[in-house]
């Protein structure tokens, strides 16, 4: 047994699904409130349900695309450009 780690800590872990961390799935995400029209919100919910991709993943992708479009970040990097 490793000091500080107990077998009961692993009782609910999914050991069959690999954990892949990217800039978009970093554990250090800042919560934000986003307000959408009811129509857009429903379309996003339906898309997420159909594709089984989280709404938050789609929103992060959309924000990253907008920032890249307007030159605030490098496309696909998820990090701000430094001068």
VOLUMGU-584932 format. One record per atom (N, C-alpha, C, O, CB): residue in three letters; atom name; x, y, z. Coordinates in Angstrom, 1 decimal. Atoms other than C-alpha are relative to their C-alpha. Glycine has a CB too. Example, Ala and Ser with C-alpha at 12.3 -4.5 7.8 and 13.67 -1.06 7.14 Angstrom:
<recs>
   resn   name       c1       c2       c3
    Ala      N      0.9     -1.2      0.0
    Ala     CA     12.3     -4.5      7.8
    Ala      C      0.9      1.2      0.0
    Ala      O      1.9      1.2      0.7
    Ala     CB     -1.0      0.0      1.2
    Ser      N     -0.9     -1.1      0.0
    Ser     CA     13.7     -1.1      7.1
    Ser      C     -0.8      1.1      0.8
    Ser      O     -0.3      2.2      0.9
    Ser     CB      0.4      0.5     -1.4
</recs>
This chain:
<recs>
   resn   name       c1       c2       c3
    Unk      N      0.8     -1.2      0.0
    Unk     CA      0.0      0.0      0.0
    Unk      C      0.9      1.2      0.0
    Unk      O      1.8      1.3      0.8
    Unk     CB     -1.0      0.0      1.2
    Unk      N     -0.7     -1.3      0.0
    Unk     CA      1.2      3.5     -0.9
    Unk      C     -0.5      0.8      1.1
    Unk      O     -1.7      0.9      1.3
    Unk     CB     -0.1      0.7     -1.4
    Unk      N      0.3     -0.9     -1.1
    Unk     CA      1.3      5.9      2.0
    Unk      C     -1.1      1.0     -0.5
    Unk      O     -0.8      1.7     -1.4
    Unk     CB      1.2      0.7      0.6
    Unk      N      1.0     -1.0      0.3
    Unk     CA     -1.9      8.0      2.0
    Unk      C     -1.1     -0.5     -1.1
    Unk      O     -2.0      0.2     -1.3
    Unk     CB      0.6      1.2     -0.5
    Unk      N      1.0      0.5      1.0
    Unk     CA     -3.7      5.9     -0.7
    Unk      C     -0.6     -1.3      0.5
    Unk      O      0.2     -2.2      0.9
    Unk     CB      0.7     -0.2     -1.4
    Unk      N      0.7      1.2     -0.6
    Unk     CA     -6.3      3.3      0.4
    Unk      C     -0.8     -0.6     -1.2
    Unk      O     -1.2      0.1     -2.1
    Unk     CB     -0.9      0.4      1.2
    Unk      N      0.7      0.7      1.1
    Unk     CA     -8.0      0.7     -1.8
    Unk      C     -1.4      0.5     -0.1
    Unk      O     -2.0      0.5     -1.2
    Unk     CB      0.0     -1.5      0.4
    Unk      N      1.3     -0.5      0.1
    Unk     CA    -11.4      2.2     -0.9
    Unk      C     -0.1      1.3     -0.9
    Unk      O     -1.1      1.6     -1.4
    Unk     CB     -0.6      0.2      1.3
    Unk      N      0.0     -1.2      0.8
    Unk     CA    -10.3      5.3     -2.8
    Unk      C     -0.2     -0.4     -1.5
    Unk      O     -0.6      0.5     -2.3
    Unk     CB      1.4      0.7      0.1
    Unk      N      0.2      0.5      1.4
    Unk     CA    -10.5      3.2     -6.0
    Unk      C     -1.3     -0.6     -0.2
    Unk      O     -1.6     -1.1     -1.3
    Unk     CB      1.1     -0.9     -0.3
    Unk      N      1.3      0.7      0.1
    Unk     CA    -14.0      1.8     -5.4
    Unk      C     -0.8      0.5     -1.1
    Unk      O     -1.5     -0.3     -1.8
    Unk     CB     -0.7      0.1      1.3
    Unk      N      0.9     -0.5      1.1
    Unk     CA    -15.7      4.1     -7.9
    Unk      C      0.8      0.5     -1.2
    Unk      O      0.2      1.2     -2.1
    Unk     CB     -0.8      1.2      0.6
    Unk      N     -0.8     -0.4      1.2
    Unk     CA    -12.9      4.7    -10.4
    Unk      C     -0.3     -0.9     -1.2
    Unk      O     -0.4     -2.1     -1.1
    Unk     CB      1.5      0.0      0.3
    Unk      N      0.2      0.7      1.2
    Unk     CA    -13.5      3.7    -14.0
    Unk      C      1.4     -0.3     -0.5
    Unk      O      2.0      0.6     -1.1
    Unk     CB     -0.9      0.8     -1.0
    Unk      N     -1.3      0.3      0.4
    Unk     CA    -10.3      1.9    -14.7
    Unk      C      0.1     -0.5     -1.5
    Unk      O      1.2     -0.7     -2.0
    Unk     CB      0.6     -1.1      0.8
    Unk      N      0.0      0.4      1.4
    Unk     CA    -11.3      0.9    -18.3
    Unk      C      0.0      1.1     -1.0
    Unk      O      0.3      0.9     -2.1
    Unk     CB     -1.3     -0.8     -0.2
    Unk      N      0.0     -1.2      0.9
    Unk     CA    -11.6      4.4    -19.7
    Unk      C      1.3      0.8      0.2
    Unk      O      1.5      1.3      1.3
    Unk     CB     -1.2      0.9      0.2
    Unk      N     -1.2     -0.8     -0.2
    Unk     CA     -8.3      6.1    -20.4
    Unk      C     -0.2      1.5      0.3
    Unk      O     -1.2      2.0     -0.2
    Unk     CB      0.9     -0.1     -1.2
    Unk      N      0.2     -1.4     -0.3
    Unk     CA     -7.9      9.6    -18.9
    Unk      C      1.0      0.8     -0.8
    Unk      O      2.2      0.6     -0.7
    Unk     CB      0.2      0.2      1.5
    Unk      N     -0.8     -0.8      0.9
    Unk     CA     -6.6     12.0    -21.5
    Unk      C     -0.2      1.4      0.3
    Unk      O     -1.4      1.9      0.2
    Unk     CB     -0.2     -0.3     -1.5
    Unk      N      0.1     -1.4     -0.4
    Unk     CA     -5.9     15.6    -20.4
    Unk      C      0.5      0.8     -1.2
    Unk      O      1.6      0.6     -1.6
    Unk     CB      0.7      0.3      1.3
    Unk      N     -0.4     -1.0      1.0
    Unk     CA     -5.8     18.3    -23.1
    Unk      C     -0.2      1.4      0.5
    Unk      O     -0.7      1.5      1.7
    Unk     CB     -0.7     -0.2     -1.4
    Unk      N      0.2     -1.3     -0.4
    Unk     CA     -5.9     22.0    -22.9
    Unk      C     -1.5      0.3      0.3
    Unk      O     -1.9      1.0      1.2
    Unk     CB      0.5      1.0     -1.0
    Unk      N      1.4     -0.2     -0.1
    Unk     CA     -9.7     21.8    -23.3
    Unk      C     -0.5     -0.8      1.2
    Unk      O     -1.5     -0.3      1.8
    Unk     CB     -0.7     -0.4     -1.2
    Unk      N      0.5      0.8     -1.1
    Unk     CA    -10.1     19.1    -20.6
    Unk      C      0.8      0.2      1.3
    Unk      O      0.7     -0.7      2.2
    Unk     CB     -0.1     -1.4     -0.4
    Unk      N     -0.8     -0.3     -1.2
    Unk     CA     -7.7     20.6    -18.1
    Unk      C     -0.8      0.0      1.3
    Unk      O     -1.9      0.6      1.3
    Unk     CB      0.8      1.2     -0.2
    Unk      N      0.8      0.0     -1.2
    Unk     CA     -8.8     20.1    -14.5
    Unk      C     -0.1      1.5      0.6
    Unk      O     -0.8      1.7      1.5
    Unk     CB      0.7     -0.9      1.0
    Unk      N      0.0     -1.4     -0.5
    Unk     CA     -8.2     23.9    -14.0
    Unk      C     -0.9      0.9     -0.9
    Unk      O     -0.4      1.8     -1.5
    Unk     CB      1.4      0.6      0.1
    Unk      N      1.0     -0.8      0.8
    Unk     CA    -11.3     25.2    -15.8
    Unk      C     -0.7      1.0      0.9
    Unk      O     -1.0      0.7      2.0
    Unk     CB     -1.0     -0.9     -0.7
    Unk      N      0.7     -1.1     -0.8
    Unk     CA    -12.8     28.5    -14.6
    Unk      C     -1.5      0.0     -0.4
    Unk      O     -1.9      0.0     -1.5
    Unk     CB      0.6      1.4     -0.3
    Unk      N      1.5      0.0      0.2
    Unk     CA    -16.6     28.4    -14.2
    Unk      C     -0.4      1.4     -0.5
    Unk      O      0.1      2.4     -0.1
    Unk     CB     -0.8     -0.4      1.2
    Unk      N      0.5     -1.2      0.6
    Unk     CA    -18.5     31.0    -16.3
    Unk      C     -1.5     -0.2     -0.2
    Unk      O     -1.9     -1.3     -0.5
    Unk     CB      0.7      0.4     -1.3
    Unk      N      1.5      0.1      0.3
    Unk     CA    -22.2     31.8    -16.7
    Unk      C     -0.2      0.5     -1.4
    Unk      O      0.3      1.6     -1.8
    Unk     CB     -0.8      0.9      1.0
    Unk      N      0.3     -0.4      1.4
    Unk     CA    -23.4     31.9    -20.3
    Unk      C     -1.5      0.0     -0.2
    Unk      O     -2.1     -1.0      0.2
    Unk     CB      0.7     -1.0     -1.0
    Unk      N      1.4     -0.1      0.2
    Unk     CA    -26.8     33.1    -21.2
    Unk      C     -0.3     -0.1     -1.5
    Unk      O      0.3      0.6     -2.3
    Unk     CB     -0.6      1.3      0.6
    Unk      N      0.4      0.2      1.4
    Unk     CA    -28.4     31.8    -24.4
    Unk      C     -1.5      0.2     -0.2
    Unk      O     -2.2      0.0      0.8
    Unk     CB      0.5     -1.4     -0.5
    Unk      N      1.4      0.0      0.2
    Unk     CA    -31.7     32.3    -26.0
    Unk      C     -0.6     -1.4      0.2
    Unk      O      0.1     -2.4      0.0
    Unk     CB     -0.4      0.6     -1.4
    Unk      N      0.6      1.3     -0.2
    Unk     CA    -34.2     29.5    -25.3
    Unk      C      0.2     -0.9     -1.3
    Unk      O      0.4     -2.1     -1.1
    Unk     CB     -1.4      0.1      0.3
    Unk      N     -0.1      0.8      1.3
    Unk     CA    -34.0     28.4    -29.0
    Unk      C      1.4     -0.5     -0.1
    Unk      O      1.6     -1.7     -0.5
    Unk     CB     -0.4      0.9     -1.2
    Unk      N     -1.4      0.4      0.2
    Unk     CA    -30.2     28.3    -29.1
    Unk      C      0.3     -1.1      1.1
    Unk      O      1.0     -2.0      0.8
    Unk     CB      0.9      1.2      0.1
    Unk      N     -0.2      1.0     -1.1
    Unk     CA    -30.1     26.5    -25.7
    Unk      C     -0.6     -1.3     -0.3
    Unk      O      0.1     -2.4      0.0
    Unk     CB     -0.6      0.6      1.3
    Unk      N      0.6      1.3      0.4
    Unk     CA    -32.5     23.8    -26.9
    Unk      C      0.7     -0.7     -1.1
    Unk      O      0.9     -1.9     -1.1
    Unk     CB     -1.5      0.3     -0.4
    Unk      N     -0.7      0.6      1.1
    Unk     CA    -30.6     23.3    -30.1
    Unk      C      1.4     -0.6      0.5
    Unk      O      1.8     -1.6      0.1
    Unk     CB      0.3      1.1     -1.1
    Unk      N     -1.3      0.5     -0.6
    Unk     CA    -27.3     22.9    -28.1
    Unk      C     -0.3     -1.2      0.8
    Unk      O      0.5     -2.2      0.7
    Unk     CB      0.6      1.1      0.9
    Unk      N      0.3      1.3     -0.8
    Unk     CA    -29.0     20.4    -25.7
    Unk      C     -0.3     -1.1     -0.9
    Unk      O      0.2     -2.3     -0.7
    Unk     CB     -1.3      0.3      0.8
    Unk      N      0.3      1.1      1.0
    Unk     CA    -30.3     18.4    -28.7
    Unk      C      1.3     -0.5     -0.6
    Unk      O      1.4     -1.7     -0.8
    Unk     CB     -1.0      0.5     -1.0
    Unk      N     -1.3      0.4      0.6
    Unk     CA    -26.9     18.4    -30.3
    Unk      C      0.8     -0.8      0.9
    Unk      O      1.4     -1.9      0.6
    Unk     CB      0.8      1.2     -0.5
    Unk      N     -0.8      0.7     -1.0
    Unk     CA    -25.2     17.3    -27.1
    Unk      C     -0.6     -1.4      0.2
    Unk      O      0.2     -2.4      0.4
    Unk     CB      0.0      0.8      1.3
    Unk      N      0.7      1.3     -0.2
    Unk     CA    -27.8     14.5    -26.6
    Unk      C      0.3     -0.9     -1.1
    Unk      O      0.6     -2.1     -0.9
    Unk     CB     -1.5      0.2      0.2
    Unk      N     -0.1      0.8      1.2
    Unk     CA    -27.5     13.3    -30.1
    Unk      C      1.4     -0.5     -0.2
    Unk      O      1.7     -1.7     -0.6
    Unk     CB     -0.4      0.8     -1.3
    Unk      N     -1.4      0.4      0.2
    Unk     CA    -23.7     13.3    -30.3
    Unk      C      0.7     -0.6      1.3
    Unk      O      1.8     -1.1      1.2
    Unk     CB      0.8      1.2     -0.4
    Unk      N     -0.6      0.4     -1.3
    Unk     CA    -23.1     12.5    -26.6
    Unk      C      1.3      0.7      0.3
    Unk      O      2.2      0.2      1.0
    Unk     CB      0.3     -1.5      0.0
    Unk      N     -1.1     -0.9     -0.3
    Unk     CA    -20.6     15.4    -26.4
    Unk      C     -0.6      1.1      0.9
    Unk      O     -1.7      1.6      0.6
    Unk     CB      0.6      0.6     -1.3
    Unk      N      0.6     -0.9     -0.9
    Unk     CA    -21.1     17.7    -23.5
    Unk      C     -0.2      1.4     -0.6
    Unk      O      0.6      1.8     -1.4
    Unk     CB      1.0      0.1      1.3
    Unk      N      0.2     -1.4      0.4
    Unk     CA    -22.5     21.2    -24.0
    Unk      C      1.2      0.8      0.3
    Unk      O      1.5      1.7     -0.5
    Unk     CB     -1.3      0.5      0.7
    Unk      N     -1.1     -0.9     -0.4
    Unk     CA    -19.6     22.7    -22.2
    Unk      C      1.2     -0.3     -1.0
    Unk      O      1.9      0.7     -1.2
    Unk     CB      0.5     -0.4      1.4
    Unk      N     -1.1      0.2      1.0
    Unk     CA    -17.2     21.0    -24.7
    Unk      C     -0.3      0.8     -1.2
    Unk      O      0.7      1.4     -1.8
    Unk     CB      0.1     -1.5     -0.3
    Unk      N      0.4     -0.8      1.2
    Unk     CA    -19.1     22.6    -27.6
    Unk      C      0.3      1.5      0.3
    Unk      O      0.8      2.2     -0.6
    Unk     CB     -1.4     -0.2     -0.4
    Unk      N     -0.2     -1.4     -0.3
    Unk     CA    -19.0     26.0    -25.8
    Unk      C      1.5      0.4      0.0
    Unk      O      1.9      1.4     -0.5
    Unk     CB     -0.7      0.4      1.3
    Unk      N     -1.5     -0.3     -0.1
    Unk     CA    -15.2     25.8    -25.1
    Unk      C      0.5      0.0     -1.4
    Unk      O      1.4      0.8     -1.8
    Unk     CB      0.7     -1.1      0.8
    Unk      N     -0.5      0.0      1.4
    Unk     CA    -14.6     24.9    -28.8
    Unk      C     -0.4      1.2     -0.7
    Unk      O      0.4      1.8     -1.4
    Unk     CB     -0.6     -1.3     -0.7
    Unk      N      0.4     -1.2      0.7
    Unk     CA    -16.7     27.8    -30.0
    Unk      C      0.8      1.2      0.5
    Unk      O      1.1      2.1     -0.3
    Unk     CB     -1.5      0.2      0.3
    Unk      N     -0.8     -1.2     -0.5
    Unk     CA    -14.9     30.3    -27.7
    Unk      C      1.4     -0.1     -0.6
    Unk      O      2.0      0.9     -1.0
    Unk     CB      0.0     -0.1      1.5
    Unk      N     -1.4      0.1      0.5
    Unk     CA    -11.5     28.9    -28.8
    Unk      C      0.0      0.4     -1.5
    Unk      O      1.0      1.1     -1.9
    Unk     CB      0.5     -1.4      0.2
    Unk      N      0.1     -0.4      1.4
    Unk     CA    -12.6     29.3    -32.5
    Unk      C     -0.1      1.5     -0.1
    Unk      O      0.6      2.1     -1.0
    Unk     CB     -1.1     -0.7     -0.6
    Unk      N      0.2     -1.5      0.1
    Unk     CA    -13.7     32.9    -31.9
    Unk      C      1.3      0.7      0.4
    Unk      O      1.7      1.7     -0.3
    Unk     CB     -1.1      0.5      0.9
    Unk      N     -1.2     -0.6     -0.4
    Unk     CA    -10.5     33.8    -30.1
    Unk      C      1.1     -0.2     -1.1
    Unk      O      1.9      0.8     -1.3
    Unk     CB      0.5     -0.6      1.3
    Unk      N     -1.0      0.3      1.1
    Unk     CA     -8.4     32.2    -32.9
    Unk      C     -0.3      0.9     -1.2
    Unk      O      0.6      1.5     -1.8
    Unk     CB      0.0     -1.5     -0.4
    Unk      N      0.5     -0.9      1.1
    Unk     CA    -10.5     34.1    -35.5
    Unk      C      0.5      1.4      0.2
    Unk      O      0.9      2.0     -0.8
    Unk     CB     -1.5     -0.1     -0.1
    Unk      N     -0.3     -1.4     -0.2
    Unk     CA     -9.8     37.4    -33.9
    Unk      C      1.4      0.2      0.5
    Unk      O      1.8      1.3      0.9
    Unk     CB     -0.9      0.6      1.0
    Unk      N     -1.4     -0.1     -0.3
    Unk     CA     -6.1     36.7    -33.2
    Unk      C      0.4      0.1      1.4
    Unk      O      1.5      0.5      1.7
    Unk     CB      0.4      1.2     -0.7
    Unk      N     -0.3     -0.1     -1.4
    Unk     CA     -6.2     36.4    -29.5
    Unk      C      0.7     -1.2      0.5
    Unk      O      1.4     -1.2      1.6
    Unk     CB     -1.2      0.2      0.9
    Unk      N     -0.7      1.3     -0.4
    Unk     CA     -4.9     32.8    -29.3
    Unk      C      0.4     -0.7     -1.3
    Unk      O     -0.2     -0.4     -2.3
    Unk     CB     -0.9     -0.9      0.9
    Unk      N     -0.4      0.8      1.1
    Unk     CA     -3.1     30.4    -31.6
    Unk      C     -1.1     -1.0     -0.2
    Unk      O     -1.6     -1.6      0.8
    Unk     CB      1.3     -0.7      0.2
    Unk      N      1.1      1.0      0.3
    Unk     CA     -5.7     28.1    -33.3
    Unk      C      0.3     -1.3      0.6
    Unk      O      1.4     -1.9      0.4
    Unk     CB     -0.2     -0.1     -1.5
    Unk      N     -0.1      1.4     -0.6
    Unk     CA     -6.2     24.9    -31.3
    Unk      C      0.9     -0.1      1.2
    Unk      O      1.0     -1.2      1.7
    Unk     CB      0.4     -0.9     -1.1
    Unk      N     -1.0      0.2     -1.1
    Unk     CA     -3.6     25.7    -28.6
    Unk      C     -0.7      0.1      1.3
    Unk      O     -0.2     -0.5      2.3
    Unk     CB      1.0      1.1     -0.1
    Unk      N      0.6     -0.1     -1.3
    Unk     CA     -6.0     26.7    -25.9
    Unk      C      0.7      0.9      1.0
    Unk      O      0.3      1.1      2.1
    Unk     CB     -0.2     -1.3      0.7
    Unk      N     -0.8     -0.9     -0.8
    Unk     CA     -3.4     29.2    -24.6
    Unk      C      0.1      1.3     -0.6
    Unk      O      0.1      1.4     -1.9
    Unk     CB      1.4     -0.6      0.2
    Unk      N     -0.1     -1.3      0.5
    Unk     CA     -3.1     32.9    -24.9
    Unk      C      1.4      0.2     -0.7
    Unk      O      2.4     -0.4     -0.2
    Unk     CB     -0.2      1.1      1.1
    Unk      N     -1.3     -0.3      0.7
    Unk     CA     -0.4     34.2    -27.3
    Unk      C      0.7      1.0      0.9
    Unk      O      0.2      1.8      1.6
    Unk     CB     -0.2      0.7     -1.3
    Unk      N     -0.9     -1.0     -0.8
    Unk     CA      2.5     36.0    -25.5
    Unk      C      0.8      0.8     -1.0
    Unk      O      1.3      0.4     -2.0
    Unk     CB      1.0     -0.8      0.9
    Unk      N     -0.7     -1.0      0.9
    Unk     CA      4.1     39.1    -27.1
    Unk      C      1.5     -0.3     -0.1
    Unk      O      2.2      0.4     -0.8
    Unk     CB     -0.2      1.4      0.4
</recs>
